[in-house]
Amino acid sequence: MGMIGGGSGAFIGVIHRMAAIMDGEIELVCGALSSDPKKSKDSGKDLNLDPSRVYDSYQEMIAKEKELPDDARMDFVSIVTPNHVHFEPAKLAMESGFHVVLDKPMTFTLAEAKELKEVVQKTGKYFCLTHTYTGYPMVKEASVQVRGGRLGNIRKIFVTYPQGWLNSFVEGESDNKQASWRTDPTKSGIAGGMGDIGTHAFNLAEYITGLKVSQMLADLHIVVEGRKLDDDGAVLLKFENGATGVLVASQIMAGEENNLNIQVYGDQGGMKWYQHDPNTLVFIAPNKPVETWRAGTAYLSDLAKHNTRITAGHPEGYIEAFANHYRNFALCVKAELAGEQPKKEWLDFPGIEDGVRGMAFIENVIASAKSHDKWTPFTV
């Protein structure tokens, strides 16, 4: 693996590296770890990388790695830069023969997302978008059960992602790099909270149910004075099967950490999952006792078992969910290198379609919030 971004002081780059190496399938061998060449070199030294493979720019890294023999160069690149530096390196990497893992949201605009989809289709390279939360084993079990009809016909979906870390104007602090770029429209894009965490909630709802949003009605706010992008919002949703839903994404809910949760209800029962207790999945139904399903148990689906590393009662969390995407992606890349077909379970990681719909969600949410119409169609 090569890495673009993620140098010293970065948050998500560290998470990516921890997740990538967890299962022994991936080794970090090179990087263009910062737009500042000195910082890139210093970061490479901290990571014990070969100095000759720590590059001043992603363009240099891709060009020089491409010149190396097949058995010496990187097999794929992980891109962990701010949103405005997603499209160009991903496009260049795939056109240069490398597979790509990319942090979400996929691109800066929907137009870029559509173009990147064409690149994926043209090059045939594997592409993974790190929507972390669909990597949890019990989220995968929820998808198997809900799509398999356990709840009957889906009627209602509630998905909420409350955070409190932007409850004040922290981007005004000189050392808060994470808040600074995420609230800057020149780096983050047209959405703030809805782009940062709303896309996760949207992706989780579509992944578990297998249903696509068809219409929405959005209400967005900038609560903290001086902020340039939305930090609080709610969206009413209509799905292709007639189900309705509510999505809330807020970063100004004081005291909240990362309280992502989802509830799905059909005509036969309901399902609940909370990230604060990720190894638990709850099913409810009329005139039946509540069922609590747990990760690591024998009664789970093959998909959930494949994405579980340890036995029941030993917690697995955020890093492991992240690592599931990396492991499945790596297994697919290794299968291609060996001239083999990947197993079905390995292919279950977020891809280019998720990325396009995520960018469509962002642009449709902003359009809906600005519109005077009660409902606006979800267009891609």
C-alpha positions as CSV (number, residue, x, y, z in Angstrom):
1,M,0.0,0.0,0.0
2,G,1.0,3.5,-0.7
3,M,-0.6,6.5,1.1
4,I,-1.4,10.0,-0.1
5,G,-1.9,12.4,2.9
6,G,-2.1,11.2,6.5
7,G,1.2,12.8,7.7
8,S,1.9,14.0,11.2
9,G,-1.0,15.8,12.8
10,A,-3.6,14.0,10.6
11,F,-6.4,12.1,12.3
12,I,-8.0,9.8,9.7
13,G,-4.7,8.8,8.1
14,V,-3.6,7.1,11.4
15,I,-6.9,5.3,11.5
16,H,-6.5,4.0,8.0
17,R,-3.0,2.8,8.7
18,M,-4.1,1.0,11.9
19,A,-7.0,-0.7,10.0
20,A,-4.9,-1.6,7.0
21,I,-2.2,-3.5,8.9
22,M,-4.5,-5.3,11.4
23,D,-4.9,-8.6,9.5
24,G,-1.4,-8.9,8.1
25,E,-2.7,-8.6,4.5
26,I,-1.2,-5.2,3.8
27,E,2.1,-3.4,4.3
28,L,2.7,0.3,3.9
29,V,5.6,0.7,1.6
30,C,5.5,4.3,0.3
31,G,3.8,7.6,0.6
32,A,3.3,11.2,-0.3
33,L,2.2,12.0,3.2
34,S,1.8,15.8,3.0
35,S,1.6,18.6,0.4
36,D,4.6,20.0,2.3
37,P,7.6,18.0,1.0
38,K,9.6,18.3,4.3
39,K,6.6,17.2,6.4
40,S,6.1,14.3,4.0
41,K,9.8,13.2,4.5
42,D,9.6,13.7,8.3
43,S,6.4,11.7,8.5
44,G,7.9,8.9,6.4
45,K,10.8,8.7,8.8
46,D,8.4,8.4,11.7
47,L,6.7,5.5,9.9
48,N,10.1,3.8,9.2
49,L,9.5,4.0,5.4
50,D,12.4,3.7,3.0
51,P,13.4,7.3,2.4
52,S,13.7,6.7,-1.3
53,R,9.9,5.9,-1.4
54,V,8.7,8.9,0.5
55,Y,7.7,11.4,-2.1
56,D,7.2,15.2,-2.4
57,S,3.9,14.9,-4.2
58,Y,1.3,12.3,-5.2
59,Q,2.2,12.9,-8.8
60,E,5.8,11.9,-8.2
61,M,4.8,8.9,-6.1
62,I,2.4,7.5,-8.7
63,A,4.9,8.1,-11.6
64,K,7.9,6.6,-9.8
65,E,6.0,3.6,-8.3
66,K,4.7,2.8,-11.8
67,E,8.3,2.6,-13.1
68,L,9.2,-0.1,-10.5
69,P,8.8,-3.9,-11.3
70,D,5.4,-5.4,-10.7
71,D,6.7,-7.3,-7.6
72,A,8.3,-4.2,-6.1
73,R,5.9,-1.4,-6.6
74,M,2.8,-0.6,-4.5
75,D,-0.3,-2.6,-5.5
76,F,-2.8,0.1,-4.4
77,V,-2.9,3.6,-2.9
78,S,-4.9,4.8,0.1
79,I,-6.0,8.5,-0.3
80,V,-6.7,10.2,3.0
81,T,-6.6,13.9,2.0
82,P,-9.3,16.6,2.5
83,N,-12.2,16.3,0.1
84,H,-10.9,18.7,-2.5
85,V,-7.8,16.5,-3.0
86,H,-9.7,13.2,-3.7
87,F,-10.6,13.2,-7.3
88,E,-7.3,14.0,-9.1
89,P,-5.1,11.5,-7.2
90,A,-7.7,8.7,-7.4
91,K,-8.1,9.3,-11.2
92,L,-4.4,9.4,-11.8
93,A,-3.7,6.3,-9.7
94,M,-6.3,4.1,-11.5
95,E,-5.2,5.4,-14.9
96,S,-1.7,4.5,-13.9
97,G,-2.7,0.9,-13.1
98,F,-3.2,1.1,-9.3
99,H,-6.2,0.1,-7.2
100,V,-7.6,2.8,-4.9
101,V,-9.0,3.1,-1.4
102,L,-10.5,6.5,-0.8
103,D,-11.8,8.3,2.2
104,K,-15.4,9.6,2.1
105,P,-17.1,11.6,0.7
106,M,-15.8,10.5,-2.6
107,T,-15.2,13.7,-4.4
108,F,-15.7,17.5,-4.2
109,T,-18.7,17.5,-6.6
110,L,-21.1,15.0,-8.1
111,A,-19.7,15.8,-11.5
112,E,-16.3,14.5,-10.3
113,A,-17.9,11.4,-8.8
114,K,-19.6,10.5,-12.1
115,E,-16.3,11.0,-14.0
116,L,-14.5,8.8,-11.4
117,K,-17.1,6.1,-12.0
118,E,-16.2,6.2,-15.7
119,V,-12.5,5.8,-14.7
120,V,-13.3,2.8,-12.6
121,Q,-15.3,1.2,-15.3
122,K,-12.7,1.9,-18.0
123,T,-9.7,0.7,-15.9
124,G,-11.3,-2.2,-14.1
125,K,-9.5,-1.4,-11.0
126,Y,-10.8,-2.2,-7.5
127,F,-12.1,0.9,-5.7
128,C,-13.1,1.0,-2.0
129,L,-14.8,4.0,-0.3
130,T,-14.3,3.9,3.5
131,H,-17.8,4.2,4.8
132,T,-16.6,2.7,8.1
133,Y,-19.9,1.8,9.7
134,T,-21.0,-0.8,7.1
135,G,-17.9,-2.7,8.2
136,Y,-19.3,-3.6,11.6
137,P,-20.3,-7.3,11.7
138,M,-23.7,-6.6,13.2
139,V,-24.5,-4.0,10.6
140,K,-23.7,-6.7,8.0
141,E,-26.0,-9.1,9.9
142,A,-28.7,-6.4,9.9
143,S,-28.4,-6.1,6.2
144,V,-28.7,-9.9,5.7
145,Q,-31.8,-10.1,7.9
146,V,-33.6,-7.0,6.7
147,R,-32.9,-7.7,3.0
148,G,-33.9,-11.3,3.6
149,G,-37.4,-10.3,4.7
150,R,-37.2,-10.7,8.5
151,L,-39.0,-7.4,9.1
152,G,-41.5,-7.9,6.2
153,N,-42.2,-4.9,3.9
154,I,-40.1,-2.0,5.1
155,R,-42.2,1.0,6.2
156,K,-40.1,3.3,8.3
157,I,-36.4,4.1,8.7
158,F,-34.8,6.4,11.4
159,V,-31.1,7.1,11.2
160,T,-29.4,9.7,13.3
161,Y,-25.8,10.9,13.8
162,P,-25.5,13.3,16.6
163,Q,-22.1,14.8,17.5
164,G,-21.1,17.7,19.7
165,W,-17.5,18.5,18.7
166,L,-18.4,21.6,16.6
167,N,-20.7,23.0,19.3
168,S,-18.5,26.2,19.4
169,F,-16.4,28.0,16.8
170,V,-13.4,25.6,17.2
171,E,-12.2,26.2,13.6
172,G,-11.1,29.6,14.9
173,E,-8.4,27.9,17.0
174,S,-5.0,27.9,15.2
175,D,-4.2,24.3,16.0
176,N,-7.6,22.7,15.1
177,K,-6.8,21.4,11.6
178,Q,-9.6,18.9,11.5
179,A,-12.3,21.5,12.2
180,S,-10.6,24.1,10.0
181,W,-10.8,22.2,6.7
182,R,-14.1,20.5,7.4
183,T,-15.9,23.8,7.8
184,D,-14.1,25.5,4.8
185,P,-16.2,25.3,1.6
186,T,-13.0,25.5,-0.5
187,K,-11.8,22.2,1.0
188,S,-14.9,20.4,2.2
189,G,-17.4,21.3,-0.6
190,I,-20.9,22.7,-0.5
191,A,-21.9,20.8,2.7
192,G,-20.6,20.7,6.2
193,G,-22.2,18.3,8.6
194,M,-24.3,16.7,6.0
195,G,-21.2,16.0,3.9
196,D,-19.1,14.8,6.8
197,I,-21.5,12.6,8.8
198,G,-24.8,12.9,7.0
199,T,-23.3,10.8,4.1
200,H,-22.5,8.1,6.6
201,A,-26.1,8.0,7.9
202,F,-27.5,7.9,4.3
203,N,-25.1,5.1,3.3
204,L,-26.0,3.1,6.4
205,A,-29.7,3.3,5.7
206,E,-29.4,2.2,2.0
207,Y,-26.9,-0.5,2.9
208,I,-29.0,-2.2,5.6
209,T,-32.3,-2.0,3.8
210,G,-31.2,-2.4,0.2
211,L,-33.6,0.5,-0.7
212,K,-32.7,3.7,-2.5
213,V,-33.9,7.1,-1.5
214,S,-36.2,8.6,-4.2
215,Q,-37.3,11.9,-2.7
216,M,-36.2,14.2,0.2
217,L,-37.2,17.3,2.1
218,A,-34.2,18.9,3.9
219,D,-33.9,21.6,6.6
220,L,-30.3,22.7,7.2
221,H,-28.9,25.2,9.6
222,I,-25.7,27.0,10.5
223,V,-26.0,27.3,14.3
224,V,-22.6,28.5,15.4
225,E,-22.0,32.1,14.5
226,G,-19.3,32.7,11.9
227,R,-19.4,29.2,10.5
228,K,-19.6,28.9,6.7
229,L,-21.2,25.5,6.3
230,D,-24.2,23.6,7.8
231,D,-23.6,22.1,11.3
232,D,-27.1,20.9,11.9
233,G,-29.8,19.4,9.8
234,A,-32.7,17.0,9.4
235,V,-34.0,15.3,6.2
236,L,-37.3,13.6,5.6
237,L,-36.9,10.7,3.2
238,K,-39.0,8.7,0.8
239,F,-37.7,5.4,-0.5
240,E,-38.3,3.6,-3.7
241,N,-40.7,1.1,-2.1
242,G,-42.9,3.7,-0.5
243,A,-41.2,3.6,2.9
244,T,-40.5,6.9,4.6
245,G,-37.7,7.9,6.9
246,V,-36.0,10.6,8.9
247,L,-32.2,11.4,8.8
248,V,-30.7,13.7,11.4
249,A,-27.0,14.8,11.2
250,S,-25.9,17.4,13.8
251,Q,-22.5,18.4,15.1
252,I,-23.6,21.0,17.6
253,M,-25.4,18.6,20.1
254,A,-23.4,19.4,23.2
255,G,-22.0,16.4,25.0
256,E,-22.7,13.9,22.2
257,E,-19.7,12.0,20.8
258,N,-20.4,9.7,17.8
259,N,-23.9,8.4,18.7
260,L,-24.7,7.0,15.2
261,N,-27.8,4.7,15.4
262,I,-30.4,3.3,13.1
263,Q,-33.9,1.8,13.5
264,V,-35.8,0.0,10.7
265,Y,-39.4,-1.0,10.9
266,G,-41.4,-3.3,8.6
267,D,-44.9,-4.7,8.8
268,Q,-43.6,-7.8,10.7
269,G,-41.2,-6.2,13.2
270,G,-38.3,-3.8,13.8
271,M,-34.5,-3.7,14.2
272,K,-32.2,-1.4,16.2
273,W,-28.5,-0.9,16.1
274,Y,-26.4,1.7,18.0
275,Q,-22.7,2.4,17.4
276,H,-22.2,2.9,21.1
277,D,-22.9,-0.9,21.5
278,P,-21.8,-2.1,18.1
279,N,-21.7,-5.8,18.9
280,T,-25.5,-5.9,19.7
281,L,-28.4,-6.0,17.2
282,V,-31.9,-5.9,18.6
283,F,-35.1,-7.3,16.9
284,I,-38.6,-6.6,18.1
285,A,-41.9,-8.0,16.8
286,P,-45.6,-7.9,17.9
287,N,-46.4,-10.3,20.7
288,K,-42.9,-11.7,20.8
289,P,-40.0,-11.2,23.3
290,V,-37.3,-8.8,22.3
291,E,-34.3,-10.7,20.7
292,T,-30.8,-9.5,21.3
293,W,-28.2,-10.8,18.8
294,R,-24.5,-10.6,19.6
295,A,-21.4,-10.6,17.5
296,G,-19.2,-13.7,17.5
297,T,-22.1,-16.1,18.0
298,A,-22.7,-19.3,16.0
299,Y,-26.2,-18.3,14.8
300,L,-25.0,-15.4,12.7
301,S,-24.8,-15.3,8.9
302,D,-21.6,-16.2,7.0
303,L,-21.2,-12.6,6.1
304,A,-21.2,-11.4,9.7
305,K,-18.9,-14.3,10.7
306,H,-16.4,-13.5,8.0
307,N,-16.2,-9.9,9.3
308,T,-15.7,-11.0,13.0
309,R,-12.3,-11.8,14.3
310,I,-12.8,-12.9,17.9
311,T,-15.3,-14.9,19.9
312,A,-18.5,-13.6,21.6
313,G,-18.0,-11.3,24.6
314,H,-14.8,-9.7,23.4
315,P,-15.6,-6.3,22.0
316,E,-14.7,-5.3,18.4
317,G,-15.2,-1.7,17.4
318,Y,-14.4,1.1,15.1
319,I,-10.9,0.1,14.1
320,E,-12.0,-3.4,13.4
321,A,-15.0,-2.2,11.3
322,F,-12.6,-0.1,9.3
323,A,-10.2,-3.0,9.0
324,N,-12.9,-5.2,7.5
325,H,-13.1,-2.9,4.5
326,Y,-9.3,-3.0,4.1
327,R,-9.1,-6.8,4.5
328,N,-11.9,-7.5,2.0
329,F,-10.4,-5.1,-0.5
330,A,-6.9,-6.6,0.0
331,L,-8.2,-10.1,-0.5
332,C,-9.8,-9.1,-3.8
333,V,-6.6,-7.4,-5.0
334,K,-4.6,-10.5,-4.0
335,A,-7.1,-12.7,-5.9
336,E,-6.6,-10.7,-9.0
337,L,-2.9,-10.8,-8.7
338,A,-3.2,-14.6,-8.5
339,G,-5.6,-14.8,-11.4
340,E,-8.4,-16.1,-9.1
341,Q,-12.0,-15.0,-8.5
342,P,-12.7,-13.3,-5.2
343,K,-15.2,-14.9,-2.8
344,K,-18.6,-13.2,-2.4
345,E,-17.9,-12.1,1.1
346,W,-14.7,-10.3,0.1
347,L,-16.6,-8.1,-2.4
348,D,-18.8,-6.6,0.4
349,F,-17.2,-3.3,0.8
350,P,-18.4,0.2,-0.2
351,G,-17.5,1.0,-3.8
352,I,-18.0,3.5,-6.6
353,E,-21.8,3.4,-6.7
354,D,-21.9,4.2,-3.0
355,G,-19.6,7.2,-3.7
356,V,-21.8,8.5,-6.5
357,R,-24.9,8.2,-4.4
358,G,-23.2,9.9,-1.5
359,M,-22.2,12.9,-3.6
360,A,-25.8,12.9,-5.1
361,F,-27.1,13.0,-1.5
362,I,-25.0,16.0,-0.7
363,E,-26.1,18.0,-3.7
364,N,-29.7,17.0,-3.4
365,V,-29.8,17.9,0.3
366,I,-28.4,21.3,-0.4
367,A,-30.8,21.8,-3.3
368,S,-33.7,20.7,-1.2
369,A,-32.8,23.0,1.7
370,K,-32.8,25.9,-0.7
371,S,-36.0,24.9,-2.5
372,H,-39.5,26.2,-1.6
373,D,-41.0,22.9,-2.8
374,K,-42.2,20.5,-0.1
375,W,-40.5,17.5,-1.8
376,T,-37.7,17.4,-4.3
377,P,-36.7,14.3,-6.3
378,F,-33.4,12.5,-5.6
379,T,-31.5,12.8,-8.8
380,V,-28.1,11.2,-9.7
